[in-house]
Amino acid sequence: MKRLSREAFDRARRFLKTQARPLDRAMFEHRFEGGSAESVIAGLAHFQNEDGGFGRALEPDLRTPGSSALATGIGLRTLKELQCTADHPMVCRAVRYLLSTFDNQAGVWRVAPHDTNWFPHAPWWHDEDDSLASLFDGFRIIPRAEIVGLLHHYSALVPAGWLDDVTGNTVSDIENAEPLGTGGGDDLVYTLSLAETKELPPAFKRRLVKRVRTTAPTAVSRDPQEWDSYCIAPLKVAPSPRSIVADLLWDDLQTHLDDQIDRQTPEGTWEPTWTWGEFYPDVWQQARLEWRGHLTLNTLTALHAFGRIKE
């Protein structure tokens, strides 16, 4: 079993301290060095708009300054990790944004705003004749599943009957999705985030746990040759031993952890396994730098969770 050496950890630390976004740098300091939650919140505040939603390239591949459900889910997820309570101003504003932008007729949140094409973005975010809705299966899982979980965590701010209805529809759509866990597997990741929500009512949780535990063993790539492409690698669905599918993938997770240690670059980073191709090549270099910081932070977090960093 390989472990990341202290020298390798220090290389990653130097990169994060000098080249990562202030948000990712502050989160590294919070997770690994006892840094304050307030510093992370200050970094996150840069991405919250006046309407309460998050945008401004919080998701580096989607660079519209406008708010999106996708970025607002990321923002609320971060605030949850920092143990911000329902009365925190940033939480209140974000939840208000989500309630106000829910499409009651379709029962979903649109993943990205209509102005996405006006700003640099990855090619998969380009929207022509509602291609985004087609690509993301009507937004029934992405971004809805994660947002529903976050709203259960902050349920004091949400009408209870409405949340139960949306949750029921989301769980039914996940159960009926065929297949679940395709391409890069983000639909499975979003489903897992909902299934692992502590506050989710047990009846819904049981149904989702059954679905993901049935799906994960066959959806996850077990071939190390595929892990340098955009695929469902083991750590993507189980970045911690506490994941509800970690026991099903344990041997593959150990191999993937070894592989990740080997893949660290001389600069100390872990790299995105995707590019924008010919889309906005200059802007992609900025997005790639932001992803390098974020992926390096997340890889260190996973290695630490599995006890794979030398003391």
N, C-alpha and C positions, 0 to 999 in steps of 0.2 A: 504494500500500500504506500503510494507516494504522498509526500507532504510538501507544501510550498515552503521553500527555505526562507529564512529571515531576510537574506539578501534580495531574494525575488520579491518578497512582500514590500521591502523598502523601495524597490524600483517602482512598484505599483503606487506606493504611497507618494513618492516624489512626483509621479505623473499627475496624480489626482490633486496634489497641492499646488502644482504649477500650471496645469493646462486644462483641467476639468472645469465645467461650469461652477460658479459659486454654490449653486444648489447641491450638486453632487459632492463637491468638496466638503460642504458643511454636513451633509449626510454621512460621509465617510468619518468625519471627526466625531459625529454623534454616535455612530455604531461602534467605532473602534477606539476612540480616544477620550470618551467622556465629554465630548462637546455638547453644548447646550441645544435643546430643542428650539430655543428662540432664534438661534443662528440659522437653522434650517428653515424656520418659518419666514424669516426675513428674506432668504433666498427664494422661497416659493412665492412670496407675495409679488415678486416681479412679474409673475405669469398670470396673476388674477386680474381680470378686467372689471370695469365699473359695474357691469351687469351681474357680477358675482361669479361668472363662469371663468374657466381657465383657458388660455390659448398661448399666443406669442411663442410658438415653437417649443412648448413644454414637451411635446412629442416631436423629436427633431425632424422626422420625415414630413410633418404637417406644419407648414410655417406661416399660415395665415395668423395675423395678430388677433383675429376674432375668436370668440369663445366657441368651444365645441364640447359635446358630451364626452368625447374621447378624452380630451385633456382634462376636463373637469373630474372625470373618474380618477385620473392619475393624481390630480391635486388632492381630492378627498382621501384617496388611499394613503397619501403621504401624511395628511393631517391625522388620520386614524393611527398610523404607526407612531406618530409623535404624542399620542394619547390626548389630542385636543378634544374637548368635550363639546356637546351640542350647543352650548352657549358661546363658543368661540366665534368672534365676528367673521372670520374667514369661512368657517363651516356654515354658519347661518346663511351667508351670502351665496355660497356654492349650492346649498340645498334649494334655496329660493330659485336660483337660476334653473336647476334641473326640473323643479316643479312647473316652472313657467314655460319651459321648452318641450315638455312631454307632448307627443302627438296623440291626443286622446282617441282619434279615429283609428289610427294604425296600432296604437298601444305600444309605441316604441319611442326611443330617442334617435334622431338622425345622428350618425356617428361624427360627421364633419360638416361645417357650415357651407352654405351655397357659394361663398366667395373663395373657396379653396383654390379654384383654377386661376384666380387673379394673383396668386403669390407662389413662390417656389414650393415644390412639393415632390414627393416620390411619385413615380408613374402610377402606382396602384391607388393613389388618392385622387387621381384625375377623374372628374365626373363628366361624362357625356351622355345625355339622354337617360339620366338616372342609372348610370352604370354602377355607381356606388351601392345603390340599393340592391342591385342584382348580385354584385360581388359579395356583399355582406348579408345575403339571404334576408333582405328586408329589415335588417338591424334587429332581428329577433334574439340573437345571442350577443353579438358585439354591437354596441357597448352595453346593452341592457342588463346582461347577467351581473356584471360587476357592480353596476350602479344600484341595482336592486339590493345587493348585499350591503353596500355602503349605506343605503337608506334604512335598512334594518338596524344597522349599527347606530344610526342617528335618527331612530324612529320617533323620538320626541318632537321632531320638526315636521313630521309627515302624517297626513290623514291615515288612520289605521286601516279603515275599510278599503281605501284606494290601494294602499300598499299590498294588502292581502290579495286583491284582485290581480294586480300587476305581477305579483310573485307567482300566483297560480298559473297565469298565462305563460310566464317565462319558463317555469318548470315543465309545463306540458309541451312547449315548443322544443325544449332541450330533449325531452324524452322521445319526441317524434322526429328529431333531426336525423336525416340519413344521407350520408354518414356524418358522424361527429368526429372531429379531429382530422381535418384534411389540410393539405398544403403545409403551412407553417404551424398549424394547430392552435392558433389563437382562440378559436371557438372553444376548444377544450380547456385552455388556460382560464378563459373568462368563466366557464362553467365551474371549474375548480374553485375560483375565488368566491363564487356564490355558495358552493357546497361547504366550504370551510368557514363560512361566516358563523361566528359563535351565536349570534342572536337570531339566526334563521329558525323558524318554527320547526320542531322535530319531524313533523310529517313531510314537509318539503325536503328537509335534509336527507331523510332516509331514501327518498326517491332519487335525489341527485347523486348520493354516494353510490347507490346501486348502478346508476348510469355510467358514472366516470370509472368505477372500478371494473366494469365490464368492458369499457372502451379502451382504457389506457394501455393494457398489455399488448393489444394488436395495433394501436395507432402510433405508439412511440417507436422511433427508429432505434434499432439495436445494433446498427452497422456503423462503426466508427468512421468508415469512409464517407458516410453521408453527413457527419456532424459539422463539416466545414461548409455546408450549404444550408439554406433556410429550410429547416425540417423540424420535426417534433423530437428534439433530443431529450434524453431522460431528465436532465436538470431543469429543462423548461417547464415541465409539469410537476416536478418534485424538487424544488430548490432547497428543501429542508427535510431532515428526517421526520419531521412532524406532518408532512404531507399525507393526505389520506390514501395516496397511491404509492407511497415510498416503499412499502413492504413488497408490493407486487413487482417492483423494478429494481430491487436492492442490488443485485449483481451488476446490472447495467449501469446503475448510478455509480458504483465504485469504479467501473471502467471509464465512465464519462469524467469523473473527478480526476482520475489519472491523466486522461486525455487533455483536460483543461489545463492542468499544471504544465503539460508539455507544450501547449499552444501559446503560452505567454510570450509576448514579443520581447526583444532586447530592451525596448523602452519601458517594459513593465506592464504593458496594456493587454487587453483582449479586444479583438477586432470584430466589427460587424461581419456577418456572413452574407450580406447582401449589398448591392449598390443601386444607384439610380440609373445606371446605364448612360444614355445620352441626355437624360433630363437634367437641366441646370447643373452642368459639371462643376462650375465654380462654387455654387451654393452647396453642392454635395460635399465638398471638402470641409466646409464649416459644419454641416450636419454630421459628417463622419467623425470629426473631432469630438463633437458633443456625445455621439454614441460611444466612442472609445472610452470616454470618462464614465458614462453611465454603465456600460457593460463591465468595465474593470471593477467598479464599485459592486455590482451585483455578483460578479464571479468571486470576488474576495468574500462577500457575505455568504455565498453558498459554501465555499471552502471552509470558512470558519464554522458554519452550522454543522458540517460533517466532521469537524475536528481534523481538517487537513492542512492547517497552518502550523508550522513548528513554533514552539514557544521561544 
